[in-house]
Amino acid sequence: MTHENLAPRVKELIVRRLKLDIDPTTIQNDAPLFGEGLGLDSIDALELVLGLEQEFGIKVEDEEVGVKAFASVDALVDFIEQKKIA
């Protein structure tokens, strides 16, 4: 699965799991998910972890759920790709 295929799936997952009232295609790949970006919080992060594990069959370890992996859609896609290879 390529980066281009994964990004739309990650955006759909974010909108669906967090029940956001936005069009997934409007989320920029490099926009911050937390803070001034989408404005997500720690509870959203937990929900995203569950969604990623179910959707992509990866295990997200606590220490891996750092600011880096959840910084943006691009960062999440890179994280998923690394987990799929490992």
C-alpha positions as CSV (number, residue, x, y, z in Angstrom):
1,M,0.0,0.0,0.0
2,T,1.5,3.3,-1.0
3,H,1.6,6.7,0.8
4,E,-1.0,8.1,-1.7
5,N,-3.4,5.2,-0.9
6,L,-3.0,5.4,2.8
7,A,-3.4,9.1,3.4
8,P,-7.1,9.2,2.3
9,R,-7.8,6.1,4.5
10,V,-6.2,7.8,7.5
11,K,-8.3,11.0,6.9
12,E,-11.5,8.9,6.7
13,L,-10.5,7.1,9.9
14,I,-9.9,10.4,11.7
15,V,-13.2,11.8,10.7
16,R,-15.2,8.6,11.3
17,R,-13.7,7.6,14.6
18,L,-13.8,11.2,16.1
19,K,-17.2,12.0,14.6
20,L,-15.8,15.2,13.1
21,D,-18.2,17.3,11.0
22,I,-15.7,17.9,8.2
23,D,-14.9,16.5,4.8
24,P,-11.9,14.2,5.1
25,T,-10.5,15.6,1.8
26,T,-10.2,19.1,3.4
27,I,-7.6,17.8,5.9
28,Q,-4.1,18.8,4.7
29,N,-1.5,16.0,4.9
30,D,1.0,18.1,6.7
31,A,-1.5,20.1,8.9
32,P,-1.1,19.5,12.7
33,L,-3.7,17.2,14.2
34,F,-3.4,18.7,17.6
35,G,-3.3,22.3,18.8
36,E,-4.0,24.9,16.1
37,G,-4.5,22.2,13.4
38,L,-7.6,20.0,13.9
39,G,-7.6,20.8,17.6
40,L,-7.5,17.1,18.7
41,D,-6.9,16.3,22.4
42,S,-5.6,13.3,24.4
43,I,-8.9,11.5,24.3
44,D,-9.0,11.8,20.6
45,A,-5.5,10.4,20.5
46,L,-6.7,7.3,22.4
47,E,-9.6,6.8,20.0
48,L,-7.2,7.2,17.0
49,V,-4.9,4.5,18.5
50,L,-7.9,2.1,18.7
51,G,-8.9,2.9,15.2
52,L,-5.5,2.5,13.7
53,E,-5.1,-0.9,15.4
54,Q,-8.4,-2.1,14.1
55,E,-8.2,-0.6,10.6
56,F,-4.6,-1.4,9.8
57,G,-3.9,-4.4,12.1
58,I,-1.0,-2.8,13.8
59,K,-0.1,-2.6,17.5
60,V,0.5,0.9,18.8
61,E,2.8,0.7,21.9
62,D,2.3,3.4,24.5
63,E,5.8,4.8,24.1
64,E,5.3,5.1,20.4
65,V,2.2,7.2,20.8
66,G,4.3,10.3,20.9
67,V,3.9,13.7,19.4
68,K,5.9,12.6,16.4
69,A,3.6,9.7,15.2
70,F,0.5,11.8,15.6
71,A,1.8,15.1,14.4
72,S,0.0,15.0,11.0
73,V,-1.6,12.7,8.5
74,D,1.8,12.3,6.8
75,A,3.4,11.3,10.1
76,L,0.6,8.8,10.8
77,V,1.0,7.3,7.3
78,D,4.8,7.0,7.8
79,F,4.1,5.3,11.2
80,I,1.7,2.8,9.7
81,E,4.1,2.0,6.9
82,Q,6.9,1.4,9.4
83,K,4.7,-0.9,11.5
84,K,3.5,-2.8,8.4
85,I,7.1,-3.5,7.4
86,A,8.3,-4.5,10.9
